[in-house]
Amino acid sequence: MQQLIQQMNAIVIGQSKNVRLLLTAFLTGGHVLLEGVPGLGKTKMVRTLAELTDGNYRRIQFTPDMMPSDITGSVIFNMKDNEFQTVKGPVFTNMLLADEINRTPPKTQSALLEAMEERQATIQGQTYALPDPFFVIATQNPVEYEGTYPLPEAQLDRFLFKLTVNYPSMQSELEILKSHVPFYAEGAERREPALTLERLKELRGKLKDVVVQESLVEYVATLIRSTREDKRVLLGASPRAGIALLNAARAWALLDERSFVTPDDIKIVAVPALRHRLLLTPQAELEGETSDRYIQDTLATIPVPR
């Protein structure tokens, strides 16, 4: 995993924290929503991860006229063999990039719900298991809302993380530009896959060995419950959010080569794990409150276990 992180940071420049959070979700088995304006390398980040692993990779470009069968598949009549044939859709893969997921209507968005939660897809009443592992990375543009369909809360709750991709620093932008100039980039080496799917399954099995003390479980429960009791929050975090937070903290600790979770692990993954699960009141939003700031302020008020 450390080799995978290094190789991805060498290709996806200036997004080291998002890269590590992406791999944390990959290790946990959760899905990721990437949000950022066009041109920041969201698709490149996903494609690079696919190239550095040996699984199957498919991409779906969501559009307003897309149907659910375009994702899951359909049954067609084969005139040559005189029988019906099931054609599986692009969802049957190890890594799925759902590009601009908010450009398709809710009916088509919901076609991913069963796949993301149950790891299965239904075609004409017949249920088929999806490949293992199955990892969905969806992207969306936070600026352009014309012709888009905001993801419902049920869909957002299926994502382990919501990662915000921001503009790179000056130094990172220089490195990006130099990588596209032959004089500077001529020494770039070809990179081989760093992680096999079999090895990933072994690492996922090690997550259960990462110890979480009871005081830290209470710490997470206090954080989750506080979001449901705050008057600034219209919709708080669910128990599923608490489970996601604990699993993400264990994966983050494992990437640090530790067999135990610390309060800092929970604090690091809290914002990306909860920001899309909270709905603030209109009054709080008018006062300039954001989910990120609210989560950070709440973490600052909860006593840290010793």
C-alpha positions as CSV (number, residue, x, y, z in Angstrom):
1,M,0.0,0.0,0.0
2,Q,2.9,2.4,0.8
3,Q,4.3,1.7,-2.7
4,L,0.9,2.3,-4.2
5,I,0.6,5.7,-2.4
6,Q,4.1,6.7,-3.6
7,Q,3.4,5.8,-7.2
8,M,0.0,7.6,-7.2
9,N,1.6,10.8,-5.6
10,A,4.2,10.8,-8.3
11,I,1.5,10.8,-11.0
12,V,-1.3,12.7,-9.3
13,I,0.6,15.8,-8.1
14,G,-0.6,18.0,-5.3
15,Q,-3.4,15.7,-4.0
16,S,-1.5,13.6,-1.5
17,K,-4.2,13.7,1.3
18,N,-7.0,12.9,-1.1
19,V,-4.9,10.1,-2.6
20,R,-4.4,8.6,0.8
21,L,-8.1,9.0,1.7
22,L,-9.0,7.4,-1.6
23,L,-6.8,4.4,-0.8
24,T,-8.3,4.3,2.7
25,A,-11.7,3.9,1.2
26,F,-10.4,1.3,-1.2
27,L,-8.9,-0.7,1.6
28,T,-12.1,-0.4,3.7
29,G,-14.4,-1.4,0.9
30,G,-16.4,1.8,0.9
31,H,-17.2,4.1,-2.1
32,V,-16.0,7.7,-2.7
33,L,-17.6,10.8,-4.1
34,L,-15.1,13.2,-5.7
35,E,-16.3,16.8,-5.9
36,G,-14.3,19.5,-7.8
37,V,-14.4,21.8,-10.8
38,P,-13.3,20.5,-14.2
39,G,-9.6,20.1,-14.9
40,L,-8.3,19.3,-11.4
41,G,-7.4,15.6,-12.1
42,K,-10.4,13.7,-10.6
43,T,-10.6,11.3,-13.5
44,K,-6.8,11.0,-13.7
45,M,-6.7,10.0,-10.0
46,V,-9.2,7.2,-10.6
47,R,-7.6,6.0,-13.8
48,T,-4.2,6.0,-12.1
49,L,-5.5,3.8,-9.3
50,A,-7.0,1.4,-11.8
51,E,-3.7,1.2,-13.7
52,L,-1.7,0.4,-10.6
53,T,-4.0,-2.5,-9.6
54,D,-4.8,-5.5,-11.6
55,G,-8.6,-5.4,-11.5
56,N,-11.1,-4.5,-14.2
57,Y,-12.0,-0.8,-14.7
58,R,-15.0,0.7,-16.4
59,R,-16.2,4.2,-16.8
60,I,-19.8,5.5,-17.2
61,Q,-20.3,9.0,-18.5
62,F,-23.7,10.0,-17.0
63,T,-26.1,12.0,-19.2
64,P,-29.7,13.1,-18.8
65,D,-31.0,10.5,-21.2
66,M,-29.3,7.5,-19.6
67,M,-31.5,4.6,-18.5
68,P,-31.0,2.2,-15.5
69,S,-30.5,-0.6,-18.0
70,D,-27.5,1.3,-19.4
71,I,-25.8,0.7,-16.0
72,T,-27.0,-2.7,-14.8
73,G,-27.6,-4.4,-18.2
74,S,-30.6,-5.9,-20.0
75,V,-32.1,-9.0,-21.6
76,I,-32.1,-9.2,-25.4
77,F,-33.5,-11.7,-27.8
78,N,-30.7,-13.5,-29.8
79,M,-32.3,-14.3,-33.2
80,K,-29.3,-16.4,-34.2
81,D,-29.7,-18.8,-31.2
82,N,-33.5,-18.2,-30.9
83,E,-33.2,-17.5,-27.2
84,F,-33.1,-14.6,-24.7
85,Q,-29.6,-13.5,-23.6
86,T,-28.5,-11.5,-20.6
87,V,-26.1,-8.7,-21.4
88,K,-24.4,-7.4,-18.2
89,G,-23.8,-3.7,-18.0
90,P,-20.7,-1.7,-17.0
91,V,-21.5,-2.1,-13.3
92,F,-20.0,-5.6,-13.4
93,T,-16.4,-4.6,-12.8
94,N,-14.0,-4.2,-9.9
95,M,-13.6,-0.4,-10.2
96,L,-16.4,1.8,-11.6
97,L,-16.0,5.5,-12.4
98,A,-19.4,7.2,-12.3
99,D,-18.4,10.4,-14.1
100,E,-20.7,13.4,-13.4
101,I,-23.2,11.3,-11.5
102,N,-25.5,14.3,-10.8
103,R,-26.2,14.8,-14.6
104,T,-28.5,11.8,-14.7
105,P,-32.1,11.6,-13.4
106,P,-32.8,10.0,-9.9
107,K,-34.3,6.9,-11.5
108,T,-30.9,6.1,-13.1
109,Q,-29.0,7.2,-10.0
110,S,-31.0,4.7,-7.9
111,A,-29.8,1.9,-10.2
112,L,-26.4,2.2,-8.4
113,L,-28.0,2.0,-4.9
114,E,-28.4,-1.8,-4.9
115,A,-25.0,-2.3,-6.4
116,M,-23.2,0.0,-3.9
117,E,-25.0,-1.4,-0.8
118,E,-25.8,-5.1,-1.6
119,R,-22.9,-5.7,-4.1
120,Q,-25.4,-7.1,-6.5
121,A,-27.5,-6.0,-9.6
122,T,-30.9,-7.1,-10.7
123,I,-31.6,-7.6,-14.5
124,Q,-35.2,-8.4,-15.4
125,G,-36.0,-9.8,-12.0
126,Q,-32.8,-12.0,-11.9
127,T,-30.1,-11.0,-9.3
128,Y,-26.4,-11.3,-10.1
129,A,-23.5,-10.9,-7.7
130,L,-21.0,-8.2,-8.6
131,P,-17.2,-8.9,-8.7
132,D,-15.3,-8.8,-5.5
133,P,-13.9,-6.3,-4.8
134,F,-16.4,-3.7,-6.1
135,F,-15.4,0.0,-5.8
136,V,-17.4,3.0,-7.0
137,I,-15.8,6.4,-7.4
138,A,-18.3,9.1,-8.5
139,T,-17.5,12.6,-9.6
140,Q,-19.5,15.8,-9.7
141,N,-19.0,19.5,-10.4
142,P,-20.0,21.7,-7.5
143,V,-20.3,24.9,-9.5
144,E,-22.5,24.2,-12.5
145,Y,-26.1,23.2,-11.4
146,E,-28.0,23.8,-14.6
147,G,-29.3,20.5,-16.0
148,T,-28.2,18.5,-12.9
149,Y,-30.1,16.3,-10.4
150,P,-28.7,16.6,-6.8
151,L,-28.0,13.2,-5.2
152,P,-30.7,12.2,-2.6
153,E,-29.7,11.6,1.0
154,A,-30.1,7.8,0.5
155,Q,-27.6,7.9,-2.3
156,L,-25.1,10.1,-0.5
157,D,-25.2,7.9,2.6
158,R,-23.8,5.0,0.4
159,F,-20.5,6.8,0.0
160,L,-17.9,6.3,2.7
161,F,-16.1,9.6,1.8
162,K,-16.9,12.8,0.0
163,L,-13.5,14.2,-1.1
164,T,-13.2,17.8,-2.2
165,V,-10.5,18.3,-4.9
166,N,-9.1,21.9,-4.7
167,Y,-6.7,23.9,-6.8
168,P,-3.0,22.8,-6.4
169,S,-0.4,25.0,-4.7
170,M,2.1,27.0,-6.8
171,Q,4.8,24.4,-6.4
172,S,2.5,21.5,-7.3
173,E,1.2,23.5,-10.4
174,L,4.8,24.0,-11.6
175,E,5.4,20.2,-11.3
176,I,2.2,19.5,-13.2
177,L,3.2,21.8,-16.0
178,K,6.8,20.4,-16.2
179,S,5.4,16.9,-16.5
180,H,3.9,18.0,-19.8
181,V,7.1,19.4,-21.2
182,P,9.3,16.7,-22.8
183,F,12.5,18.3,-21.6
184,Y,11.5,17.9,-18.0
185,A,9.5,14.7,-18.3
186,E,11.8,12.6,-20.4
187,G,13.2,10.7,-17.4
188,A,9.8,9.5,-16.3
189,E,9.8,5.7,-15.8
190,R,7.1,3.2,-16.6
191,R,5.2,2.1,-13.5
192,E,4.0,-1.4,-12.9
193,P,0.9,-2.4,-10.9
194,A,1.7,-2.2,-7.2
195,L,-1.3,-4.0,-5.7
196,T,-3.1,-7.2,-6.8
197,L,-6.7,-7.8,-5.9
198,E,-5.7,-11.0,-4.0
199,R,-3.3,-8.9,-1.9
200,L,-6.0,-6.3,-1.3
201,K,-8.4,-9.0,0.1
202,E,-5.6,-10.2,2.4
203,L,-5.2,-6.6,3.7
204,R,-8.9,-6.2,4.2
205,G,-8.8,-9.3,6.4
206,K,-6.2,-7.6,8.6
207,L,-8.6,-4.7,9.4
208,K,-10.4,-6.9,12.0
209,D,-7.1,-7.1,13.9
210,V,-6.9,-3.3,14.3
211,V,-7.8,-2.6,17.9
212,V,-10.4,0.1,18.8
213,Q,-10.6,0.8,22.5
214,E,-14.0,1.2,24.1
215,S,-13.3,4.8,25.0
216,L,-12.8,5.6,21.3
217,V,-16.0,3.8,20.4
218,E,-17.8,6.1,22.9
219,Y,-15.9,9.0,21.4
220,V,-17.4,8.2,18.0
221,A,-20.9,7.6,19.4
222,T,-20.7,11.0,21.2
223,L,-19.7,12.7,17.9
224,I,-22.5,11.1,15.9
225,R,-25.2,11.7,18.5
226,S,-24.2,15.4,18.9
227,T,-25.0,16.0,15.2
228,R,-28.6,14.8,15.9
229,E,-29.0,17.0,19.0
230,D,-27.7,20.3,17.5
231,K,-30.2,22.9,16.5
232,R,-28.0,24.0,13.6
233,V,-28.4,20.5,12.0
234,L,-31.6,19.6,10.2
235,L,-30.5,16.0,9.4
236,G,-27.8,14.4,11.6
237,A,-25.5,11.5,11.1
238,S,-27.0,7.9,11.2
239,P,-25.6,4.8,13.0
240,R,-24.3,3.8,9.5
241,A,-22.2,7.0,9.6
242,G,-20.6,5.9,12.9
243,I,-19.8,2.5,11.5
244,A,-18.2,4.1,8.4
245,L,-16.2,6.4,10.6
246,L,-14.8,3.6,12.7
247,N,-14.0,1.5,9.7
248,A,-12.2,4.4,8.0
249,A,-10.2,5.1,11.1
250,R,-9.1,1.5,11.3
251,A,-8.0,1.5,7.6
252,W,-6.1,4.8,8.2
253,A,-4.3,3.3,11.1
254,L,-3.4,0.2,9.1
255,L,-1.9,2.4,6.4
256,D,0.3,3.8,9.1
257,E,1.4,0.3,9.9
258,R,-0.3,0.4,13.3
259,S,-2.5,-2.2,14.9
260,F,-4.6,0.3,17.0
261,V,-6.7,3.4,16.4
262,T,-5.9,6.7,17.9
263,P,-8.1,9.8,18.4
264,D,-6.2,11.6,15.6
265,D,-7.2,8.8,13.2
266,I,-10.8,9.5,13.9
267,K,-10.3,13.3,13.6
268,I,-8.6,13.0,10.2
269,V,-11.3,10.9,8.6
270,A,-14.3,12.6,10.4
271,V,-14.7,15.5,7.9
272,P,-14.7,13.4,4.6
273,A,-16.8,10.7,6.3
274,L,-19.5,13.0,7.6
275,R,-19.6,16.2,5.5
276,H,-22.1,14.7,3.0
277,R,-24.3,13.0,5.6
278,L,-25.2,16.3,7.4
279,L,-27.9,18.7,6.4
280,L,-27.6,22.1,8.0
281,T,-30.6,24.3,8.7
282,P,-31.2,27.2,6.3
283,Q,-30.5,29.7,9.1
284,A,-27.1,28.1,9.8
285,E,-26.2,28.3,6.1
286,L,-27.3,31.9,5.9
287,E,-24.9,32.6,8.8
288,G,-22.1,31.1,6.7
289,E,-21.9,27.8,8.5
290,T,-20.6,24.8,6.4
291,S,-20.6,21.1,7.2
292,D,-16.8,21.0,7.3
293,R,-16.5,23.8,9.8
294,Y,-19.3,22.4,11.9
295,I,-17.6,19.0,12.2
296,Q,-14.3,20.6,13.1
297,D,-16.0,22.8,15.7
298,T,-17.8,19.8,17.2
299,L,-14.7,17.8,17.4
300,A,-13.0,20.6,19.3
301,T,-15.8,20.6,21.9
302,I,-15.8,16.8,22.6
303,P,-13.3,15.7,25.2
304,V,-10.6,13.4,23.7
305,P,-10.1,10.0,25.4
306,R,-6.8,9.5,27.2
